[in-house]
Structures are given as C-alpha cells and as structure tokens.
C-alpha cells in the first residue's frame, strides 16, 4: 500500500509539473497587476509635492512606501498574535521537531518535522522578516498540515542582515547549503532525496529565488535538485529595493544587485515555479511578481502566477499553513498530496 501511495504522489507531482509547463507555454495563468486591489492605510495618502523620479517615474516616497508593508497591512500585530497562538497548538499536535546542524556556526541549524509516511517528499520553508527577523521555531503552524498529509517539513535558521553587517550573500549561501544538506541527509529522517521542494514568503522568497539560480552542477548536484518552488510575496529584482529606505540596513552593492536578482538570471532556473501574492499587497510587490513571472514565461520556463484577492502581505503567510488557501494548496498540489 505504501508503494502505491508513493506512486500516486509521484504521479500527482508529475501532473502538476506538466500543468505548469503548459501554463508557461500558453501564458494563460499569468495575471496582470491590478493596483486598485491594494489597500493603503490611510487609503488616501496626505497631499504632498511630487519629488524627482528615482525609479520608473516613482519618487523617493513612492519607492519607500512600495517596500514598507506596514503601510499596506495595518493588522500585522493581530496576525503575529494569531500565528504565535496557533503555533503553540500545532506544537502540541505534532510535537517538537528534530534539530540538526547544516553548518558549523550556532545559527546554522534546522528543524525537521517528520511525517509517518516512508520515503516521503520534503518541503523546505525559508521564512521572511525583512531579512532582519524570524526564526525556525515560529513555523510549526505551517508544518502541521504537510506532516499530516505525508510530507516532511524542514525550516532552517540562518543569519540576518544585522548579524552579517547588511550583507545578503552569507544568507543566500546558508539557504543554498540547507538544500544541499537536505539532499544528502533526507534518507536519515525518512525522506526521498529526489523529491525536494521549496516554499517561502516575503524576504524569504528573495532568498529562495536566489537558491533557484544556484549552479548546482559545480557542487556535483543535479540542476533540478528542487522539483518545485512556491514563492510567496517576494522580491526578484534588487535594483528598486536598493533605492528604498531598506538601504539603511542592507548593503545593496552593485555585485549584490546583479548576482542576487533572480530576474537577471532566468536561464539558471531549472525548477517549476509558482508565484503567489495577495491582491492587497503593495503595488511594487505585485509588479515584481508579475514581471518575474513574465520573464520566466518568456524564457519557456514552467511558471504559474496567482494573485489572491483580499489578502495583504502578512495575511499571505497564513495561507502556507492552510491546505485550502493559496500557497498551502499550491505546495500540496506541487507535491502530489492533494489527490483524492
């Protein structure tokens, strides 16, 4: 019976991949950005004199607000409180994760939530937090539905820009090493090393997109080491971000902008990608997603893009831990776990 279930899971994943390839060819699933969906707080910004343009006709205030999610998602404290409370409930339901080290430093550890199914797929989740916040222990609530559906769920800890002196390269390197570690060690926790998937949100999706452009062959690993990726609410071009007030805590060097902007390295991506956003996110986050999806589609890469009406930037995170909401459903579908 377990072999039959595994075969069904692989069949579902293959079907999902074919569906993504078809969508890339037709472009039918690519959605245009609708700025009218975004909900700013206050809805009508104070009148001000327009400053000189710094990016595509946007002035400094436009760019700053475009990468300040708190202006467009004023219920962040309520969402954080819900996540913390639900995290405790999930922890009591599935228990503490197995902890393992993927590198030599103290921060380089990851939490493994094991499913009971043998030779199961693994979903690696890279958390967000403006590159400044977040830790693995906060996301048991995301792990629960996947563990119960038959997938292992891995959440790494990694350094933040406060610890790296504003440098994004060490964070990207750590996330890449996580994937390589999971590939090498999947069998030790009952995982199938050939069925690895990626999921992420916000700044975590920027890091995840950089993982997708890794030259795995230089490490002796297959280019399709990841069989699918679900990227939620991310940034894929650092140029406009470097002009925003985030430059106060991130060192956006020319090398970082060039090497860590996935949209500039579409040819390196060998993984089917699902790009999801909330319709109430900032116009800049919506634009970044639409242009990244369009670039993938133009290059013939398997991609699907969906904008979910009624969700702001932070509410999108809640959809990861819900198998019937946007990002959770996409990840379940990608791994072939939503078969009936």
C-alpha positions in Angstrom: 0.0 0.0 0.0 2.8 2.4 0.8 4.4 1.8 -2.6 1.0 2.5 -4.2 0.7 5.8 -2.3 4.2 6.8 -3.2 3.5 6.1 -6.9 0.3 8.2 -6.6 2.3 11.0 -5.1 4.9 10.9 -7.9 2.1 10.8 -10.4 0.4 13.8 -8.9 3.7 15.7 -8.8 4.3 14.8 -12.5 0.9 16.0 -13.4 1.4 19.2 -11.6 4.7 19.8 -13.4 3.0 19.2 -16.8 0.3 21.6 -15.9 3.0 24.2 -15.0 4.8 23.6 -18.3 1.5 24.0 -20.2 0.8 27.3 -18.4 4.2 28.6 -19.3 3.6 27.8 -22.9 0.2 29.4 -23.1 0.7 32.2 -20.6 -2.9 31.6 -19.6 -2.2 31.7 -15.8 -0.2 34.8 -15.7 -2.2 37.6 -14.1 -1.8 41.3 -14.6 -1.2 43.6 -11.7 -4.3 45.5 -10.5 -3.1 48.3 -8.3 -6.7 49.0 -7.4 -6.8 45.9 -5.3 -4.1 47.2 -3.0 -5.3 48.7 0.3 -3.2 51.5 1.6 -3.6 52.8 5.2 -4.6 55.6 5.1 -6.4 54.9 1.9 -5.9 58.4 0.7 -2.3 59.5 1.4 -1.7 63.1 2.5 -1.2 65.5 -0.3 2.5 66.3 -1.0 4.6 67.7 -3.7 6.0 65.1 -6.0 9.8 64.7 -5.8 12.2 63.9 -8.6 11.9 60.4 -10.0 14.2 57.8 -8.7 12.8 54.7 -10.5 10.4 54.4 -13.4 8.8 57.7 -12.6 8.4 57.0 -8.8 9.8 59.5 -6.4 11.6 58.6 -3.1 8.4 58.5 -1.1 6.8 56.2 -3.7 9.7 53.7 -3.5 9.9 53.9 0.3 6.2 53.1 0.7 6.4 50.5 -2.0 8.7 48.4 0.1 7.1 49.2 3.5 4.5 46.6 4.0 3.2 48.1 7.3 1.6 50.9 5.3 -0.4 48.4 3.3 -1.0 45.9 6.0 -2.0 47.6 9.2 -3.2 44.4 11.1 0.3 42.9 11.4 0.1 42.8 15.2 -3.1 40.7 15.1 -1.6 38.4 12.5 1.6 37.9 14.7 -0.6 37.2 17.7 -2.6 34.6 15.8 0.5 32.9 14.5 2.0 32.7 17.9 -1.1 31.2 19.5 -1.7 28.7 16.6 2.0 27.8 16.7 1.6 26.5 20.3 -1.5 24.5 19.3 0.4 23.0 16.3 3.3 22.1 18.5 1.1 20.2 20.9 -0.4 18.4 17.9 2.7 17.2 16.1 5.4 17.5 18.7 8.8 19.1 18.8 10.9 18.8 15.6 14.2 17.0 15.2 17.0 19.5 15.2 20.1 19.1 13.0 23.1 21.2 12.1 23.7 22.0 8.4 26.8 24.1 9.1 29.5 24.9 11.7 28.1 28.1 13.3 25.5 28.2 16.0 22.8 29.7 13.8 23.2 27.1 11.1 20.6 24.6 12.4 17.3 23.4 11.0 14.1 21.9 12.4 12.8 18.7 10.8 9.1 17.9 11.2 8.8 14.2 10.2 5.8 12.6 8.6 4.9 9.0 9.2 4.9 8.1 5.5 8.1 6.4 4.4 10.2 7.8 1.6 8.2 11.0 1.7 8.8 14.3 -0.1 10.3 17.2 1.8 9.2 20.8 1.7 11.9 23.3 2.8 10.5 26.6 4.1 12.5 29.8 4.0 10.9 32.4 6.3 10.7 36.1 5.7 11.1 39.1 8.0 12.6 41.9 6.0 15.9 40.0 6.1 16.1 41.1 9.8 13.7 38.9 11.8 12.2 35.4 12.1 13.4 32.0 13.4 12.6 28.4 12.6 10.6 27.7 15.8 7.9 30.1 14.8 6.6 28.0 12.0 5.3 24.7 13.4 1.9 26.1 12.4 2.9 25.9 8.8 4.4 22.4 9.2 1.3 20.6 10.7 -0.8 20.2 7.5 2.1 19.0 5.5 3.2 16.4 8.0 -0.3 15.1 8.3 -0.6 15.0 4.5 2.5 12.9 4.1 5.4 15.3 3.6 8.4 16.2 5.8 8.7 19.9 6.6 12.1 21.5 7.1 12.6 25.0 8.5 16.2 26.4 8.7 17.6 29.1 10.8 20.0 31.5 9.1 21.8 34.7 9.9 20.0 38.1 9.5 21.4 41.3 8.0 22.0 42.7 11.4 24.5 39.8 12.0 26.1 39.9 8.6 26.7 43.7 8.5 24.0 44.2 5.9 25.5 41.6 3.5 22.9 39.3 1.8 25.5 36.9 0.3 26.0 34.9 3.5 22.3 34.4 4.0 21.9 33.2 0.4 24.9 30.9 0.9 23.3 29.4 4.1 20.0 28.8 2.3 21.8 27.0 -0.6 23.7 24.8 1.9 20.4 23.9 3.6 19.1 22.4 0.3 22.4 20.5 -0.3 22.2 19.2 3.3 18.6 18.0 2.9 19.5 16.3 -0.3 22.4 14.4 1.3 20.6 13.6 4.6 16.9 13.1 3.5 17.1 9.3 4.0 18.1 9.7 7.6 14.7 11.1 8.5 12.6 9.1 6.1 12.7 11.5 3.2 13.1 10.8 -0.5 16.2 12.8 -1.6 14.8 13.0 -5.2 11.6 14.8 -4.1 12.7 18.1 -2.6 10.5 21.2 -2.8 10.9 24.8 -1.7 8.4 27.2 -0.2 8.9 30.8 1.0 7.5 34.2 1.8 8.5 37.8 1.6 12.3 38.4 2.0 12.4 34.6 2.3 11.2 34.4 -1.3 14.0 36.7 -2.4 16.4 34.2 -0.7 14.5 31.3 -2.2 14.7 32.8 -5.7 18.5 33.1 -5.3 18.6 29.4 -4.3 16.8 28.6 -7.6 19.6 30.3 -9.6 22.3 28.3 -7.9 24.8 26.5 -10.2 24.3 23.1 -8.6 26.5 21.3 -11.1 29.5 23.0 -9.6 28.7 21.1 -6.3 28.1 17.8 -8.1 24.4 18.1 -7.7 21.6 17.9 -10.3 20.3 21.2 -11.7 16.8 20.0 -10.9 17.6 19.3 -7.3 14.4 21.1 -6.4 11.3 19.6 -8.1 9.1 22.7 -7.5 9.1 26.0 -5.7 6.3 28.1 -4.2 7.3 31.7 -3.8 5.0 34.0 -1.9 5.2 37.8 -1.8 8.8 38.1 -2.8 11.3 40.5 -4.5 13.2 39.3 -7.5 15.0 42.5 -8.6 17.0 44.3 -6.0 17.5 47.5 -8.0 14.4 49.3 -6.9 14.7 47.9 -3.4 18.2 49.3 -3.1 16.7 52.8 -3.6 14.2 52.4 -0.8 14.7 53.0 2.9 15.8 49.4 3.2 19.2 50.7 2.2 19.6 51.8 5.8 20.1 48.2 6.9 21.1 46.3 3.7 24.3 46.8 1.7 23.0 46.9 -1.8 26.3 46.7 -3.6 26.4 46.6 -7.4 27.5 42.9 -7.1 24.6 42.1 -4.8 22.1 43.8 -7.1 23.5 41.9 -10.1 24.1 38.5 -8.6 21.2 38.3 -6.2 18.4 39.5 -8.5 16.9 36.3 -9.9 15.1 38.0 -12.7 18.5 38.7 -14.2 19.4 35.0 -14.3 16.3 33.3 -15.6 18.5 30.9 -17.7 19.8 29.3 -14.4 16.3 28.3 -13.2 15.5 24.6 -13.7 12.6 24.3 -11.3 8.9 24.7 -11.9 7.8 27.9 -10.0 4.5 29.0 -8.5 4.4 32.7 -7.7 1.7 33.9 -5.3 0.7 37.3 -3.9 -2.2 38.9 -2.1 -4.3 41.4 -4.1 -3.9 43.9 -1.2 -0.1 43.9 -1.2 1.9 47.0 -2.3 1.9 47.8 -6.0 5.7 47.2 -6.0 5.4 43.7 -4.7 2.7 43.0 -7.2 4.8 44.5 -10.0 7.8 42.4 -9.0 5.8 39.2 -9.1 4.2 40.0 -12.4 7.5 40.9 -14.1 9.3 37.8 -12.7 6.5 35.5 -13.9 6.5 37.2 -17.3 10.3 36.8 -17.6 10.1 33.1 -16.7 7.2 32.6 -19.2 9.1 34.4 -22.0 12.0 32.0 -21.4 9.8 29.0 -21.7 10.2 28.1 -18.0 7.3 26.3 -16.2 5.6 29.0 -14.1 2.2 29.8 -12.6 1.2 33.1 -11.1 -1.8 33.8 -9.0 -3.0 36.9 -7.1 -5.4 36.1 -4.3 -8.0 38.8 -3.7 -8.4 40.1 -0.2 -5.0 39.2 1.3 -2.4 41.6 2.4 1.3 40.9 2.6 1.2 39.4 6.1 -2.0 37.5 5.7 -0.4 35.7 2.8 1.8 33.9 5.3 -1.3 32.3 6.9 -2.1 30.6 3.5 1.0 28.5 3.8 -0.4 26.6 6.8 -3.8 26.1 5.1 -4.0 23.4 2.5 -7.1 25.1 1.1 -5.6 28.6 0.7 -3.3 29.9 -2.0 0.3 29.0 -1.0 -0.6 25.9 1.0 -2.7 24.5 -1.8 0.0 25.3 -4.4 2.6 23.4 -2.3 0.3 20.4 -1.7 -0.5 20.3 -5.5 3.1 20.5 -6.4 4.0 17.5 -4.2 1.0 15.5 -5.4 -0.6 15.5 -1.9 -4.0 16.9 -3.0 -5.1 13.8 -4.8 -8.4 12.1 -3.9 
